[in-house]
Amino acid sequence: MNADEYQVLASRTLIDRPDFDIADNDMMIVWNALGLAGEAGECVDAIKKGILHQHGLDYEKLVRELGDVMWYVAAIATKIDVSLSEIMEVNIDKLRHRYPDGYKPTDSARRVDVVVA
């Protein structure tokens, strides 16, 4: 499955409006952004407990949580009418500009992609 196929299939479970009296698209972006933050937190918590609490990393749980993160990323992309492929391309272009020869700490500190006013 490619990213765009995933986005279309995931969008079947999007809701148009919350269960309360706010219906604009911006509120749904907020709703999905909060969901993304929550699911990212669940990923971090699974890693923290697995490694720092020495419970052992549960890869199956982590994969499920990463899937939830991906769902929210796809939801936000759909709400702003951008494909996951475009987002991925923009990110790779940014990384190529920032790290033309692969990651180097000096390139990270220099941040050529950030314009200082």
NUTOR-807943 format. One record per residue (C-alpha): residue number from 1; x negated, y, z; residue in three letters. Coordinates in nm, 3 decimals, always signed. Each point is the difference from the previous one (the first is absolute). Last residue first. Example, Ala and Ser with C-alpha at 12.3 -4.5 7.8 and 13.67 -1.06 7.14 Angstrom:
BEGIN
<site gukol="2" x="-1.367" y="-0.106" z="+0.714" bakol="ser"/>
<site gukol="1" x="+0.137" y="-0.344" z="+0.066" bakol="ala"/>
//
This chain:
BEGIN
<site gukol="117" x="-1.519" y="+3.784" z="+1.027" bakol="ala"/>
<site gukol="116" x="-0.161" y="-0.342" z="+0.026" bakol="val"/>
<site gukol="115" x="+0.083" y="-0.228" z="-0.292" bakol="val"/>
<site gukol="114" x="+0.007" y="-0.367" z="+0.090" bakol="val"/>
<site gukol="113" x="-0.094" y="-0.253" z="-0.271" bakol="asp"/>
<site gukol="112" x="-0.374" y="+0.046" z="+0.050" bakol="val"/>
<site gukol="111" x="+0.034" y="-0.137" z="+0.353" bakol="arg"/>
<site gukol="110" x="-0.364" y="+0.050" z="+0.118" bakol="arg"/>
<site gukol="109" x="+0.029" y="-0.218" z="+0.309" bakol="ala"/>
<site gukol="108" x="+0.147" y="-0.292" z="-0.193" bakol="ser"/>
<site gukol="107" x="-0.253" y="+0.040" z="-0.279" bakol="asp"/>
<site gukol="106" x="-0.282" y="-0.018" z="+0.256" bakol="thr"/>
<site gukol="105" x="+0.158" y="-0.307" z="+0.162" bakol="pro"/>
<site gukol="104" x="-0.012" y="-0.183" z="-0.334" bakol="lys"/>
<site gukol="103" x="+0.293" y="-0.187" z="-0.150" bakol="tyr"/>
<site gukol="102" x="-0.031" y="-0.099" z="-0.365" bakol="gly"/>
<site gukol="101" x="-0.206" y="+0.182" z="-0.262" bakol="asp"/>
<site gukol="100" x="+0.250" y="+0.275" z="-0.088" bakol="pro"/>
<site gukol="99" x="+0.137" y="+0.017" z="+0.357" bakol="tyr"/>
<site gukol="98" x="+0.218" y="+0.311" z="+0.022" bakol="arg"/>
<site gukol="97" x="+0.085" y="+0.018" z="-0.370" bakol="his"/>
<site gukol="96" x="+0.049" y="-0.375" z="-0.034" bakol="arg"/>
<site gukol="95" x="+0.206" y="-0.001" z="+0.321" bakol="leu"/>
<site gukol="94" x="+0.226" y="+0.279" z="-0.126" bakol="lys"/>
<site gukol="93" x="+0.048" y="-0.176" z="-0.335" bakol="asp"/>
<site gukol="92" x="+0.079" y="-0.323" z="+0.187" bakol="ile"/>
<site gukol="91" x="+0.262" y="+0.181" z="+0.209" bakol="asn"/>
<site gukol="90" x="+0.163" y="+0.164" z="-0.302" bakol="val"/>
<site gukol="89" x="+0.013" y="-0.339" z="-0.175" bakol="glu"/>
<site gukol="88" x="+0.161" y="-0.170" z="+0.303" bakol="met"/>
<site gukol="87" x="+0.262" y="+0.273" z="+0.031" bakol="ile"/>
<site gukol="86" x="+0.075" y="-0.028" z="-0.371" bakol="glu"/>
<site gukol="85" x="+0.033" y="-0.377" z="+0.024" bakol="ser"/>
<site gukol="84" x="+0.229" y="+0.036" z="+0.302" bakol="leu"/>
<site gukol="83" x="+0.231" y="+0.195" z="-0.225" bakol="ser"/>
<site gukol="82" x="+0.115" y="+0.351" z="+0.089" bakol="val"/>
<site gukol="81" x="+0.363" y="+0.113" z="+0.029" bakol="asp"/>
<site gukol="80" x="-0.032" y="+0.169" z="+0.341" bakol="ile"/>
<site gukol="79" x="+0.254" y="-0.241" z="+0.152" bakol="lys"/>
<site gukol="78" x="-0.159" y="-0.296" z="-0.180" bakol="thr"/>
<site gukol="77" x="-0.345" y="+0.083" z="+0.132" bakol="ala"/>
<site gukol="76" x="+0.142" y="+0.035" z="+0.351" bakol="ile"/>
<site gukol="75" x="+0.165" y="-0.342" z="-0.025" bakol="ala"/>
<site gukol="74" x="-0.312" y="-0.161" z="-0.150" bakol="ala"/>
<site gukol="73" x="-0.211" y="+0.128" z="+0.292" bakol="val"/>
<site gukol="72" x="+0.271" y="-0.124" z="+0.239" bakol="tyr"/>
<site gukol="71" x="+0.001" y="-0.347" z="-0.155" bakol="trp"/>
<site gukol="70" x="-0.381" y="-0.013" z="+0.001" bakol="met"/>
<site gukol="69" x="-0.008" y="+0.067" z="+0.374" bakol="val"/>
<site gukol="68" x="+0.253" y="-0.281" z="+0.048" bakol="asp"/>
<site gukol="67" x="-0.220" y="-0.231" z="-0.207" bakol="gly"/>
<site gukol="66" x="-0.296" y="+0.103" z="+0.215" bakol="leu"/>
<site gukol="65" x="+0.204" y="-0.112" z="+0.302" bakol="glu"/>
<site gukol="64" x="+0.068" y="-0.340" z="-0.157" bakol="arg"/>
<site gukol="63" x="-0.368" y="-0.040" z="-0.095" bakol="val"/>
<site gukol="62" x="-0.104" y="+0.091" z="+0.356" bakol="leu"/>
<site gukol="61" x="+0.239" y="-0.258" z="+0.143" bakol="lys"/>
<site gukol="60" x="-0.143" y="-0.269" z="-0.228" bakol="glu"/>
<site gukol="59" x="-0.355" y="+0.107" z="+0.080" bakol="tyr"/>
<site gukol="58" x="+0.044" y="-0.037" z="+0.375" bakol="asp"/>
<site gukol="57" x="-0.332" y="+0.133" z="+0.128" bakol="leu"/>
<site gukol="56" x="-0.109" y="-0.177" z="+0.315" bakol="gly"/>
<site gukol="55" x="+0.131" y="+0.095" z="+0.343" bakol="his"/>
<site gukol="54" x="-0.330" y="+0.172" z="+0.087" bakol="gln"/>
<site gukol="53" x="+0.162" y="+0.315" z="+0.140" bakol="his"/>
<site gukol="52" x="-0.233" y="+0.201" z="-0.224" bakol="leu"/>
<site gukol="51" x="+0.031" y="-0.225" z="-0.305" bakol="ile"/>
<site gukol="50" x="+0.350" y="-0.141" z="-0.025" bakol="gly"/>
<site gukol="49" x="+0.166" y="+0.253" z="+0.225" bakol="lys"/>
<site gukol="48" x="-0.154" y="+0.294" z="-0.185" bakol="lys"/>
<site gukol="47" x="+0.062" y="-0.157" z="-0.344" bakol="ile"/>
<site gukol="46" x="+0.367" y="-0.066" z="+0.078" bakol="ala"/>
<site gukol="45" x="+0.032" y="+0.350" z="+0.146" bakol="asp"/>
<site gukol="44" x="-0.153" y="+0.159" z="-0.309" bakol="val"/>
<site gukol="43" x="+0.241" y="-0.184" z="-0.226" bakol="cys"/>
<site gukol="42" x="+0.294" y="+0.097" z="+0.225" bakol="glu"/>
<site gukol="41" x="-0.116" y="+0.361" z="-0.012" bakol="gly"/>
<site gukol="40" x="-0.001" y="-0.012" z="-0.380" bakol="ala"/>
<site gukol="39" x="+0.360" y="-0.127" z="+0.027" bakol="glu"/>
<site gukol="38" x="+0.099" y="+0.295" z="+0.217" bakol="gly"/>
<site gukol="37" x="-0.175" y="+0.255" z="-0.221" bakol="ala"/>
<site gukol="36" x="+0.166" y="-0.143" z="-0.311" bakol="leu"/>
<site gukol="35" x="+0.340" y="+0.007" z="+0.169" bakol="gly"/>
<site gukol="34" x="-0.053" y="+0.365" z="+0.090" bakol="leu"/>
<site gukol="33" x="-0.091" y="+0.071" z="-0.362" bakol="ala"/>
<site gukol="32" x="+0.310" y="-0.191" z="-0.114" bakol="asn"/>
<site gukol="31" x="+0.238" y="+0.211" z="+0.210" bakol="trp"/>
<site gukol="30" x="-0.182" y="+0.321" z="-0.098" bakol="val"/>
<site gukol="29" x="+0.033" y="-0.091" z="-0.370" bakol="ile"/>
<site gukol="28" x="+0.366" y="-0.083" z="+0.064" bakol="met"/>
<site gukol="27" x="+0.043" y="+0.345" z="+0.156" bakol="met"/>
<site gukol="26" x="-0.154" y="+0.158" z="-0.309" bakol="asp"/>
<site gukol="25" x="+0.247" y="-0.185" z="-0.224" bakol="asn"/>
<site gukol="24" x="+0.301" y="+0.169" z="+0.159" bakol="asp"/>
<site gukol="23" x="+0.271" y="-0.188" z="+0.183" bakol="ala"/>
<site gukol="22" x="+0.015" y="+0.102" z="+0.362" bakol="ile"/>
<site gukol="21" x="+0.316" y="-0.095" z="+0.194" bakol="asp"/>
<site gukol="20" x="-0.102" y="-0.328" z="+0.162" bakol="phe"/>
<site gukol="19" x="-0.047" y="-0.353" z="-0.132" bakol="asp"/>
<site gukol="18" x="-0.287" y="+0.116" z="-0.217" bakol="pro"/>
<site gukol="17" x="+0.040" y="+0.061" z="-0.370" bakol="arg"/>
<site gukol="16" x="-0.077" y="-0.166" z="-0.329" bakol="asp"/>
<site gukol="15" x="-0.124" y="-0.324" z="+0.157" bakol="ile"/>
<site gukol="14" x="-0.298" y="-0.185" z="-0.140" bakol="leu"/>
<site gukol="13" x="+0.023" y="-0.379" z="-0.021" bakol="thr"/>
<site gukol="12" x="-0.005" y="-0.027" z="-0.379" bakol="arg"/>
<site gukol="11" x="-0.301" y="+0.235" z="+0.005" bakol="ser"/>
<site gukol="10" x="-0.222" y="-0.292" z="+0.102" bakol="ala"/>
<site gukol="9" x="+0.057" y="-0.175" z="-0.334" bakol="leu"/>
<site gukol="8" x="-0.079" y="+0.312" z="-0.203" bakol="val"/>
<site gukol="7" x="-0.309" y="+0.084" z="+0.209" bakol="gln"/>
<site gukol="6" x="-0.129" y="-0.358" z="-0.016" bakol="tyr"/>
<site gukol="5" x="+0.030" y="+0.001" z="-0.379" bakol="glu"/>
<site gukol="4" x="-0.194" y="+0.327" z="-0.003" bakol="asp"/>
<site gukol="3" x="-0.274" y="-0.139" z="+0.222" bakol="ala"/>
<site gukol="2" x="-0.057" y="-0.314" z="-0.205" bakol="asn"/>
<site gukol="1" x="+0.130" y="-0.346" z="+0.075" bakol="met"/>
//
